[in-house]
Amino acid sequence: MRWFAIIFAVVVTAPSHAAGPSDLELLALSQDTAIVRIAGKRHVLRVGQGTVDGVKLVSADTERAVVEVNGVVETLEYGVVLAPITEGDGGSGPNRVTLWVGPGGMFQADGAINGYSVRFLVDTGASTVAISSVTARRLGIDLSRGTPGIAQTASGITEMMSVTLDSVSIGSLTVRNVPAGVIYGPYPDIPLLGTSFLGNFDMERQGNRLELIERY
């Protein structure tokens, strides 16, 4: 079900605290084995094996791989790339998260709302972060402190509550006091990441690649 006018991209986490390869991409999975591409080079890893780039396979099944990148544990899924991973020199530039458009244009991003882990759909066409009242309850959001309103969705006009989230994060990027809309009912079943978060960053797009860049 489509909510608002949605343009999707896949989020790529960009931890600034780990030294490692310039990019890390998952190519294939099987039980206890993963094929990854690191800085353009293909590697076949079994659980417990590592590379000279500092990447070690912790676990793998047919859905995802868990890797350790120089002591930092990350989860890889198809279409998700870790890039860039800085060289641990204290940081010579702004934090950034790279997004890649994938098949069908619908992609998910692992992040957090108020410190609770969530999975987002990245929506550059939505003015705010949008979540369902079901998700809001799970995250402990107090709707009694919100402002009643209405939202235009694909199913028509519905009631909503405007709230302010303490924090929203994706990868190394965090924004505090983020405006959000809570739509009554179970939809959207995955939170939408709108411009109340995205608008805090410079965005550079080249083809299927979009970067969110922290502003100084």
FENLIN-V937904 format. One record per residue. N is the residue number from 1. RES is the residue in one small letter. PSI is psi in radians with two decimals (* if undefined). OMEGA is omega in radians with two decimals (none if undefined). BURIAL is b if it has 24 or more other C-alpha atoms within 12 Angstrom, else e. Layout:
<<N;RES;PSI;OMEGA;BURIAL> <N;RES;PSI;OMEGA;BURIAL>>
This chain:
<<1;m;2.31;-3.11;e> <2;r;2.28;3.10;e> <3;w;2.21;-3.07;b> <4;f;-3.00;3.08;b> <5;a;1.88;-2.90;e> <6;i;2.29;2.94;b> <7;i;2.18;-3.00;b> <8;f;2.67;3.01;b> <9;a;2.79;3.13;b> <10;v;2.34;-3.12;b> <11;v;2.45;3.08;b> <12;v;2.09;-3.09;b> <13;t;2.65;-3.08;b> <14;a;1.28;-3.11;b> <15;p;2.19;-3.07;b> <16;s;-0.11;-3.01;b> <17;h;-0.08;-3.05;e> <18;a;2.42;3.01;b> <19;a;2.51;-3.12;b> <20;g;-2.83;-3.08;b> <21;p;2.85;-3.12;b> <22;s;-0.44;3.00;b> <23;d;2.66;-3.09;b> <24;l;2.10;-3.05;b> <25;e;2.39;3.09;b> <26;l;2.21;-3.11;b> <27;l;-0.68;-3.08;b> <28;a;2.72;-3.10;b> <29;l;2.57;2.86;b> <30;s;3.08;-3.11;e> <31;q;2.11;3.09;e> <32;d;0.21;-3.14;b> <33;t;2.45;3.07;b> <34;a;2.49;3.01;b> <35;i;2.13;-3.10;b> <36;v;2.78;3.03;b> <37;r;2.17;-3.11;b> <38;i;2.02;-3.12;b> <39;a;0.70;3.07;e> <40;g;-0.08;-3.11;e> <41;k;2.36;-3.07;e> <42;r;2.38;3.11;e> <43;h;2.42;3.00;b> <44;v;2.04;-3.07;b> <45;l;2.36;2.94;b> <46;r;2.79;-3.10;b> <47;v;2.25;-3.13;b> <48;g;-0.30;3.14;e> <49;q;2.65;3.11;e> <50;g;3.09;3.14;b> <51;t;2.92;3.11;b> <52;v;-0.27;3.11;e> <53;d;-0.07;-3.14;b> <54;g;0.36;3.13;b> <55;v;2.19;-3.14;b> <56;k;2.35;3.10;b> <57;l;2.06;-3.13;b> <58;v;-0.79;3.12;b> <59;s;2.80;3.12;b> <60;a;2.49;2.97;b> <61;d;-2.81;-3.07;e> <62;t;-0.03;-3.11;e> <63;e;-0.62;-3.05;e> <64;r;2.85;3.05;b> <65;a;2.46;3.04;b> <66;v;2.18;-3.12;b> <67;v;2.75;3.04;b> <68;e;2.10;-3.13;b> <69;v;1.70;-3.12;b> <70;n;0.85;3.07;b> <71;g;-0.16;3.13;e> <72;v;2.16;-3.10;e> <73;v;2.26;3.14;e> <74;e;2.65;3.07;b> <75;t;2.25;3.14;b> <76;l;2.38;3.00;b> <77;e;2.88;-3.13;b> <78;y;2.39;3.11;b> <79;g;-0.04;-3.14;b> <80;v;2.25;-3.11;b> <81;v;2.40;3.01;b> <82;l;1.93;-3.07;b> <83;a;2.42;-0.23;b> <84;p;2.77;2.98;b> <85;i;2.05;-3.00;b> <86;t;2.91;-3.05;b> <87;e;0.16;3.06;b> <88;g;0.54;-3.11;e> <89;d;0.31;-3.13;e> <90;g;-0.12;3.07;e> <91;g;1.93;-3.13;e> <92;s;0.00;-3.11;e> <93;g;3.13;-3.11;e> <94;p;2.68;2.99;e> <95;n;2.57;3.12;b> <96;r;2.66;3.05;b> <97;v;2.28;-3.11;b> <98;t;2.29;-3.13;b> <99;l;2.43;-3.14;b> <100;w;2.27;3.04;b> <101;v;2.35;-3.11;b> <102;g;-3.08;-3.11;e> <103;p;2.27;3.11;e> <104;g;-0.23;3.09;e> <105;g;0.13;-3.12;e> <106;m;2.02;-3.07;b> <107;f;2.70;-3.07;b> <108;q;2.66;-3.12;b> <109;a;2.21;3.05;b> <110;d;2.30;-3.14;b> <111;g;-2.66;-3.10;b> <112;a;2.55;2.98;b> <113;i;2.15;-3.13;b> <114;n;0.59;3.11;b> <115;g;-0.09;3.12;e> <116;y;2.33;-3.10;e> <117;s;2.33;3.08;e> <118;v;2.89;3.00;b> <119;r;2.21;-3.08;b> <120;f;2.71;2.75;b> <121;l;2.19;-3.08;b> <122;v;2.10;-3.00;b> <123;d;1.67;-3.14;b> <124;t;-0.12;3.13;b> <125;g;-0.15;3.13;b> <126;a;2.42;-3.07;b> <127;s;-0.44;-3.13;b> <128;t;2.97;2.89;b> <129;v;2.34;-3.11;b> <130;a;2.25;3.11;b> <131;i;2.80;3.09;b> <132;s;2.83;3.09;b> <133;s;-0.48;3.08;b> <134;v;-0.81;3.10;e> <135;t;-0.70;-3.14;b> <136;a;-0.75;3.12;b> <137;r;-0.70;3.14;e> <138;r;-0.59;-3.12;e> <139;l;-0.02;3.11;b> <140;g;0.48;-3.14;e> <141;i;2.24;-3.10;b> <142;d;1.77;-3.10;e> <143;l;-0.31;-3.14;b> <144;s;-0.29;3.14;e> <145;r;0.07;-3.12;e> <146;g;3.13;3.12;e> <147;t;2.15;-3.11;e> <148;p;2.59;3.10;e> <149;g;-2.91;3.10;e> <150;i;2.72;3.12;e> <151;a;2.49;3.06;b> <152;q;2.03;3.13;e> <153;t;3.10;3.11;e> <154;a;-0.41;3.14;e> <155;s;0.02;-3.13;e> <156;g;-2.86;-3.12;e> <157;i;2.35;-3.13;e> <158;t;2.80;3.13;e> <159;e;2.57;3.10;e> <160;m;2.98;3.08;b> <161;m;2.19;3.09;b> <162;s;2.23;-3.12;b> <163;v;2.99;3.03;b> <164;t;2.13;3.12;b> <165;l;2.43;-3.14;b> <166;d;-0.75;-3.13;e> <167;s;2.60;3.02;b> <168;v;2.33;-3.08;b> <169;s;2.55;2.89;b> <170;i;2.15;-3.12;b> <171;g;-2.24;-3.11;b> <172;s;0.03;-3.07;b> <173;l;2.23;3.13;b> <174;t;2.37;3.04;b> <175;v;2.38;3.13;b> <176;r;2.71;3.13;e> <177;n;1.08;-3.05;e> <178;v;2.12;3.05;b> <179;p;2.45;-3.13;b> <180;a;2.74;3.06;b> <181;g;2.22;3.09;b> <182;v;2.02;-3.10;b> <183;i;2.23;-3.09;b> <184;y;2.33;-3.12;b> <185;g;-3.00;-3.05;e> <186;p;-0.11;-3.08;e> <187;y;2.58;-0.02;b> <188;p;2.38;-3.08;b> <189;d;-0.34;3.01;b> <190;i;2.25;-3.13;b> <191;p;2.47;3.09;b> <192;l;2.29;-3.13;b> <193;l;1.75;-3.06;b> <194;g;-2.93;-3.00;b> <195;t;-0.20;3.02;b> <196;s;-0.39;2.97;b> <197;f;-0.93;-3.03;b> <198;l;-0.55;-3.08;b> <199;g;-0.13;3.11;b> <200;n;-0.03;-3.06;b> <201;f;2.65;2.94;b> <202;d;2.45;-3.14;e> <203;m;2.25;3.10;e> <204;e;2.17;-3.13;e> <205;r;2.31;3.03;e> <206;q;1.84;-3.10;e> <207;g;-2.13;-3.11;e> <208;n;0.15;-3.08;e> <209;r;2.29;3.09;e> <210;l;2.23;3.12;b> <211;e;2.34;2.97;b> <212;l;2.14;-3.01;b> <213;i;2.22;3.14;b> <214;e;2.36;3.10;b> <215;r;2.39;3.06;e> <216;y;*;none;e>>
